[in-house]
Amino acid sequence: MIALEGMSVGTSGDYRNYFEVDGERFSHLLDPRTGRPIKHQLASVSVFHPSNAWADAWATALTVVGSEKGMQLAVENNLNILMLVKDGESWRSLASPAFVNYFGEALVNELGIEPWATSTANRQTETGE
């Protein structure tokens, strides 16, 4: 649990809302650039923002574009975000620099969240976006 004061959280992802056809998984989120369901390893994005509407909008947009571009946008816009990325049979939690600065390194370490800056060597697991 993370205590929030004057802050909303919006989460978007396809880890619960999807359907399968002939063993192929399809997200309920559509990429407006292609009109097709998203296909990448990013399972969810949580955005922490004073405005719930902005948090929700950013969470959906960042989820659609995937972890690499999504984190790039988060850094450019100084957004507090937390990503959950599929990594084979396990999961990785990635935090934006703004998230680490806002909530502190102690909390990030306690929760086992990987700061984005230290995850750059491991980004190959997130390609396919």
Residue frames as a rotation matrix with the C-alpha (Angstrom) as fourth column:
MET 1
0.578 0.816 0.000 0.00
0.816 -0.578 0.000 0.00
0.000 0.000 -1.000 0.00
ILE 2
-0.643 -0.702 0.306 1.12
0.707 -0.698 -0.116 3.50
0.295 0.141 0.945 -0.81
ALA 3
0.016 0.631 -0.776 -0.34
0.763 -0.509 -0.398 6.41
-0.646 -0.586 -0.489 1.16
LEU 4
-0.476 -0.083 0.876 -1.61
0.758 -0.543 0.361 9.17
0.446 0.836 0.321 -1.09
GLU 5
0.023 0.486 -0.874 -2.47
0.682 -0.647 -0.342 12.71
-0.731 -0.588 -0.346 -0.10
GLY 6
0.280 0.163 -0.946 -3.67
-0.398 -0.877 -0.268 15.16
-0.874 0.452 -0.181 -2.75
MET 7
-0.662 -0.578 -0.478 -2.89
-0.712 0.284 0.643 12.52
-0.235 0.766 -0.599 -5.34
SER 8
0.571 0.814 0.108 -5.00
-0.684 0.545 -0.484 10.19
-0.453 0.202 0.868 -7.48
VAL 9
-0.634 -0.712 0.303 -3.99
-0.367 0.621 0.692 6.95
-0.681 0.328 -0.655 -9.11
GLY 10
0.540 0.718 -0.440 -5.20
-0.763 0.196 -0.617 5.67
-0.356 0.668 0.653 -12.45
THR 11
-0.469 -0.672 0.573 -4.32
-0.345 0.737 0.581 2.19
-0.813 0.075 -0.577 -13.67
SER 12
0.559 0.560 -0.612 -4.75
-0.799 0.166 -0.578 0.71
-0.223 0.812 0.540 -17.11
GLY 13
-0.592 -0.790 0.163 -3.77
-0.692 0.601 0.400 -2.70
-0.414 0.124 -0.902 -18.41
ASP 14
0.103 0.608 -0.788 -4.79
-0.871 0.438 0.224 -5.88
0.481 0.663 0.574 -20.12
TYR 15
-0.853 -0.521 -0.035 -3.89
-0.428 0.736 -0.524 -8.40
0.299 -0.432 -0.851 -17.43
ARG 16
-0.687 0.664 0.294 -7.57
0.042 0.441 -0.897 -8.86
-0.726 -0.604 -0.331 -16.55
ASN 17
0.382 0.868 -0.316 -9.51
-0.250 -0.232 -0.940 -7.61
-0.890 0.438 0.129 -19.56
TYR 18
-0.595 -0.526 -0.608 -8.73
-0.762 0.127 0.635 -9.71
-0.257 0.841 -0.476 -22.60
PHE 19
0.612 0.729 0.307 -10.20
-0.561 0.674 -0.480 -12.52
-0.557 0.121 0.822 -24.63
GLU 20
-0.544 -0.795 0.270 -8.79
-0.401 0.528 0.749 -15.56
-0.737 0.299 -0.606 -26.40
VAL 21
0.676 0.637 -0.370 -9.57
-0.649 0.276 -0.709 -16.97
-0.350 0.719 0.600 -29.82
ASP 22
0.894 -0.305 -0.329 -8.00
0.043 0.788 -0.614 -20.27
0.447 0.534 0.718 -30.88
GLY 23
0.524 -0.688 -0.502 -5.40
0.849 0.376 0.372 -19.93
-0.067 -0.621 0.781 -28.11
GLU 24
-0.459 -0.663 0.591 -4.36
0.674 -0.693 -0.255 -16.40
0.579 0.281 0.765 -29.13
ARG 25
-0.075 0.352 -0.933 -4.77
0.897 -0.384 -0.218 -13.67
-0.435 -0.853 -0.287 -26.54
PHE 26
-0.230 0.098 0.968 -6.27
0.627 -0.746 0.224 -10.30
0.744 0.658 0.110 -27.53
SER 27
-0.848 -0.120 -0.516 -6.20
0.483 -0.572 -0.663 -7.19
-0.216 -0.811 0.543 -25.35
HIS 28
0.280 0.960 -0.006 -9.30
0.926 -0.271 -0.263 -5.05
-0.254 0.068 -0.965 -24.88
LEU 29
0.276 -0.268 -0.923 -7.07
0.010 -0.959 0.282 -2.00
-0.961 -0.087 -0.262 -25.49
LEU 30
0.672 0.008 0.740 -6.80
0.727 0.182 -0.662 -0.88
-0.140 0.983 0.116 -29.10
ASP 31
-0.412 -0.832 -0.371 -3.87
0.548 -0.551 0.629 0.96
-0.728 0.056 0.683 -30.60
PRO 32
0.541 0.731 -0.415 -5.42
0.107 -0.549 -0.829 3.89
-0.834 0.404 -0.375 -32.51
ARG 33
-0.173 -0.684 -0.709 -2.45
-0.758 -0.367 0.539 3.88
-0.629 0.630 -0.455 -34.88
THR 34
-0.952 -0.244 -0.184 -3.36
-0.306 0.747 0.590 0.41
-0.007 0.618 -0.786 -36.14
GLY 35
-0.045 0.999 -0.028 -6.93
-0.938 -0.033 0.344 -0.15
0.342 0.042 0.939 -34.98
ARG 36
0.187 0.008 -0.982 -5.79
-0.026 1.000 0.004 -3.51
0.982 0.025 0.187 -33.56
PRO 37
0.989 0.117 -0.088 -5.45
0.074 0.123 0.990 -4.80
0.127 -0.985 0.113 -30.00
ILE 38
0.403 -0.893 0.200 -2.10
-0.907 -0.419 -0.046 -3.99
0.125 -0.163 -0.979 -28.39
LYS 39
0.925 -0.232 -0.300 0.54
0.225 0.973 -0.057 -6.74
0.305 -0.015 0.952 -28.39
HIS 40
0.015 -0.961 0.277 3.51
-0.367 -0.263 -0.892 -6.26
0.930 -0.088 -0.356 -26.08
GLN 41
-0.299 -0.285 -0.911 4.85
0.572 0.710 -0.410 -7.27
0.764 -0.644 -0.050 -22.70
LEU 42
-0.917 0.010 0.398 3.50
-0.273 -0.745 -0.609 -4.29
0.290 -0.667 0.686 -20.75
ALA 43
-0.554 0.719 -0.419 0.69
0.731 0.661 0.169 -5.58
0.399 -0.213 -0.892 -18.54
SER 44
0.583 0.792 -0.180 -0.28
0.790 -0.500 0.356 -2.40
0.192 -0.350 -0.917 -16.68
VAL 45
-0.583 -0.651 0.487 0.60
0.448 -0.757 -0.476 1.20
0.678 -0.060 0.732 -15.95
SER 46
0.421 0.623 -0.659 -0.36
0.907 -0.301 0.294 3.11
-0.015 -0.721 -0.692 -12.82
VAL 47
-0.346 -0.451 0.822 -0.09
0.462 -0.845 -0.269 6.89
0.816 0.287 0.501 -12.97
PHE 48
0.028 0.247 -0.969 -0.05
0.970 -0.239 -0.033 8.98
-0.240 -0.939 -0.246 -9.80
HIS 49
-0.690 -0.139 0.710 -1.29
0.461 -0.841 0.284 12.52
0.557 0.524 0.645 -10.50
PRO 50
-0.913 0.366 -0.180 -3.24
-0.059 -0.556 -0.829 15.26
-0.403 -0.746 0.529 -8.67
SER 51
-0.186 0.872 -0.453 -6.01
-0.950 -0.277 -0.142 14.95
-0.249 0.404 0.880 -11.28
ASN 52
-0.150 0.207 0.967 -7.80
-0.104 0.969 -0.223 11.61
-0.983 -0.134 -0.124 -11.53
ALA 53
0.862 0.505 -0.043 -8.85
-0.067 0.029 -0.997 12.38
-0.502 0.863 0.058 -15.11
TRP 54
0.446 -0.787 -0.426 -5.24
-0.876 -0.285 -0.389 13.02
0.185 0.547 -0.817 -16.14
ALA 55
-0.381 -0.591 0.711 -4.03
-0.734 0.661 0.156 9.92
-0.562 -0.463 -0.686 -14.28
ASP 56
0.246 0.582 0.775 -6.60
0.068 0.787 -0.613 7.75
-0.967 0.204 0.154 -16.07
ALA 57
0.947 0.123 -0.297 -5.89
-0.262 -0.240 -0.935 9.26
-0.186 0.963 -0.194 -19.50
TRP 58
0.134 -0.977 -0.164 -2.12
-0.987 -0.116 -0.115 8.94
0.093 0.177 -0.980 -19.13
ALA 59
-0.257 -0.223 0.940 -2.39
-0.503 0.861 0.067 5.36
-0.825 -0.456 -0.334 -17.83
THR 60
0.630 0.559 0.539 -4.34
0.182 0.568 -0.802 4.26
-0.755 0.603 0.257 -20.90
ALA 61
0.888 -0.307 -0.342 -2.12
-0.451 -0.441 -0.776 6.14
0.087 0.843 -0.530 -23.36
LEU 62
-0.048 -0.979 0.198 1.11
-0.992 0.069 0.103 4.83
-0.115 -0.192 -0.975 -21.83
THR 63
-0.037 0.105 0.994 -0.22
-0.219 0.969 -0.111 1.27
-0.975 -0.222 -0.013 -21.79
VAL 64
0.885 0.449 0.125 -1.13
0.033 0.207 -0.978 1.47
-0.465 0.869 0.168 -25.47
VAL 65
0.714 -0.625 -0.317 2.33
-0.632 -0.379 -0.676 2.63
0.302 0.683 -0.665 -26.59
GLY 66
0.666 -0.447 -0.597 4.24
0.382 0.892 -0.242 0.02
0.640 -0.067 0.765 -24.54
SER 67
0.714 -0.345 -0.609 6.95
0.642 -0.026 0.767 0.15
-0.280 -0.938 0.203 -21.90
GLU 68
-0.324 -0.934 0.148 9.80
0.923 -0.278 0.264 1.76
-0.206 0.223 0.953 -23.85
LYS 69
-0.515 0.205 0.832 7.82
0.394 -0.806 0.442 4.61
0.761 0.556 0.334 -25.45
GLY 70
0.586 0.805 -0.098 5.55
0.409 -0.189 0.893 4.86
0.700 -0.563 -0.440 -22.39
MET 71
0.444 -0.496 -0.746 8.45
0.824 -0.101 0.557 5.38
-0.352 -0.862 0.364 -20.02
GLN 72
-0.613 -0.649 0.450 10.00
0.782 -0.577 0.234 7.82
0.108 0.496 0.862 -22.45
LEU 73
-0.086 0.695 0.714 6.78
0.269 -0.673 0.689 9.88
0.959 0.252 -0.129 -22.39
ALA 74
0.769 0.362 -0.526 6.61
0.566 -0.004 0.824 9.62
0.296 -0.932 -0.208 -18.60
VAL 75
-0.079 -0.885 -0.459 10.16
0.924 -0.238 0.300 10.95
-0.374 -0.400 0.837 -18.26
GLU 76
-0.683 -0.181 0.708 9.52
0.576 -0.728 0.370 13.78
0.449 0.661 0.602 -20.75
ASN 77
0.036 0.827 0.561 6.34
-0.020 -0.560 0.828 14.78
0.999 -0.041 -0.004 -18.87
ASN 78
-0.759 -0.474 0.447 7.73
-0.437 -0.138 -0.889 14.19
0.482 -0.870 -0.103 -15.35
LEU 79
0.310 0.949 -0.062 5.00
-0.680 0.267 0.682 11.66
0.664 -0.170 0.728 -14.54
ASN 80
-0.469 -0.316 0.825 4.95
-0.823 0.495 -0.279 9.44
-0.320 -0.810 -0.492 -11.45
ILE 81
0.448 0.663 -0.599 4.33
-0.830 0.558 -0.002 6.02
0.333 0.498 0.800 -12.96
LEU 82
-0.336 -0.435 0.835 4.69
-0.628 0.765 0.146 2.38
-0.702 -0.475 -0.530 -12.07
MET 83
0.114 0.308 -0.945 4.72
-0.938 0.345 0.000 -0.29
0.326 0.887 0.328 -14.79
LEU 84
0.147 -0.044 0.988 4.15
-0.426 0.899 0.104 -4.01
-0.892 -0.437 0.114 -14.52
VAL 85
0.104 -0.255 -0.961 5.94
-0.991 0.049 -0.121 -5.85
0.078 0.966 -0.248 -17.34
LYS 86
0.944 0.193 0.269 5.68
-0.200 0.980 -0.001 -9.54
-0.264 -0.052 0.963 -18.23
ASP 87
0.033 -0.979 -0.199 9.12
-0.999 -0.028 -0.027 -11.17
0.021 0.200 -0.980 -18.19
GLY 88
-0.737 -0.196 -0.646 8.68
-0.304 0.951 0.059 -14.77
0.603 0.240 -0.761 -19.30
GLU 89
-0.072 0.698 -0.712 6.92
0.585 0.608 0.537 -16.53
0.808 -0.378 -0.452 -16.44
SER 90
-0.250 -0.061 -0.966 7.57
0.928 -0.300 -0.221 -13.69
-0.276 -0.952 0.132 -13.98
TRP 91
0.723 0.544 0.425 6.87
0.605 -0.796 -0.009 -9.97
0.333 0.264 -0.905 -13.65
ARG 92
-0.533 -0.832 -0.152 8.98
0.829 -0.479 -0.289 -6.84
0.168 -0.280 0.945 -13.29
SER 93
0.682 0.652 -0.331 7.85
0.707 -0.704 0.071 -3.63
-0.187 -0.282 -0.941 -11.63
LEU 94
-0.388 -0.804 0.449 9.43
0.884 -0.463 -0.064 -0.51
0.259 0.373 0.891 -13.14
ALA 95
0.464 0.500 -0.731 9.22
0.718 -0.696 -0.020 3.02
-0.518 -0.516 -0.682 -11.73
SER 96
0.570 -0.231 0.788 9.78
0.497 -0.667 -0.555 6.32
0.654 0.708 -0.266 -13.49
PRO 97
-0.564 -0.824 -0.050 12.41
0.591 -0.361 -0.721 8.69
0.576 -0.436 0.691 -12.07
ALA 98
-0.430 0.476 0.767 9.58
-0.516 -0.827 0.224 11.02
0.741 -0.300 0.601 -10.94
PHE 99
0.658 0.661 -0.360 7.96
-0.131 0.572 0.810 8.13
0.741 -0.486 0.463 -9.03
VAL 100
0.149 -0.705 -0.694 11.26
0.840 0.461 -0.288 7.38
0.522 -0.540 0.660 -7.25
ASN 101
-0.761 -0.464 0.453 11.76
0.225 -0.844 -0.487 11.07
0.608 -0.269 0.747 -6.44
TYR 102
-0.116 0.823 0.557 8.19
-0.598 -0.505 0.622 11.51
0.793 -0.261 0.551 -5.17
PHE 103
0.819 0.556 -0.141 7.84
-0.272 0.594 0.758 8.34
0.505 -0.582 0.637 -3.11
GLY 104
0.379 -0.771 0.512 11.52
-0.901 -0.180 0.396 7.85
-0.213 -0.611 -0.762 -2.21
GLU 105
-0.184 -0.603 -0.776 14.12
-0.716 0.623 -0.314 5.20
0.673 0.498 -0.546 -2.81
ALA 106
-0.821 -0.128 0.557 13.36
-0.533 0.526 -0.664 3.50
-0.207 -0.841 -0.500 0.51
LEU 107
0.125 0.952 0.280 9.80
-0.559 0.300 -0.773 2.66
-0.820 -0.060 0.569 -0.55
VAL 108
0.504 0.003 -0.863 10.90
-0.841 0.226 -0.491 1.63
0.194 0.974 0.116 -4.03
ASN 109
-0.535 -0.790 -0.300 13.49
-0.647 0.611 -0.456 -0.74
0.544 -0.050 -0.838 -2.55
GLU 110
-0.655 0.341 0.674 11.10
-0.537 0.417 -0.733 -2.05
-0.531 -0.842 -0.090 0.10
LEU 111
0.403 0.914 0.051 8.53
-0.534 0.281 -0.797 -2.95
-0.743 0.294 0.602 -2.57
GLY 112
-0.166 -0.566 0.808 11.12
0.362 0.727 0.583 -4.48
-0.917 0.389 0.084 -4.91
ILE 113
0.879 0.474 0.044 10.44
0.256 -0.392 -0.884 -1.96
-0.401 0.788 -0.466 -7.66
GLU 114
-0.067 -0.923 0.380 13.15
0.921 0.089 0.378 -1.44
-0.383 0.375 0.844 -10.26
PRO 115
0.240 0.097 -0.966 13.91
-0.069 -0.991 -0.116 2.22
-0.968 0.095 -0.231 -11.05
TRP 116
0.961 0.235 0.144 13.84
0.121 0.108 -0.987 2.81
-0.248 0.966 0.075 -14.81
ALA 117
0.570 -0.798 -0.197 17.39
-0.818 -0.527 -0.232 4.20
0.082 0.293 -0.953 -14.91
THR 118
-0.319 -0.734 0.599 18.77
-0.761 0.575 0.299 0.89
-0.565 -0.361 -0.742 -13.64
SER 119
0.269 0.526 0.807 16.61
0.034 0.832 -0.554 -1.20
-0.962 0.176 0.206 -15.95
THR 120
0.483 -0.024 -0.875 18.09
-0.786 -0.452 -0.421 0.03
-0.385 0.892 -0.237 -19.23
ALA 121
-0.613 -0.773 -0.160 20.38
-0.775 0.551 0.310 -3.00
-0.152 0.314 -0.937 -19.55
ASN 122
-0.756 0.371 0.540 17.35
0.177 0.909 -0.376 -5.28
-0.630 -0.189 -0.753 -19.26
ARG 123
-0.167 0.765 -0.622 15.12
-0.652 -0.559 -0.513 -3.59
-0.740 0.320 0.592 -21.83
GLN 124
-0.788 -0.155 -0.596 15.62
-0.585 0.487 0.648 -6.42
0.190 0.859 -0.475 -24.34
THR 125
-0.865 0.501 0.008 12.96
0.459 0.799 -0.387 -8.38
-0.201 -0.331 -0.922 -22.43
GLU 126
-0.137 0.858 -0.496 10.46
0.210 -0.464 -0.861 -5.64
-0.968 -0.222 -0.116 -23.21
THR 127
-0.726 -0.114 -0.679 11.01
-0.588 -0.410 0.697 -5.38
-0.358 0.905 0.231 -26.93
GLY 128
-0.793 0.576 0.197 8.34
0.604 0.707 0.367 -6.70
0.072 0.410 -0.909 -29.18
GLU 129
-0.107 0.737 -0.667 6.36
0.473 -0.552 -0.686 -3.53
-0.875 -0.389 -0.289 -28.61
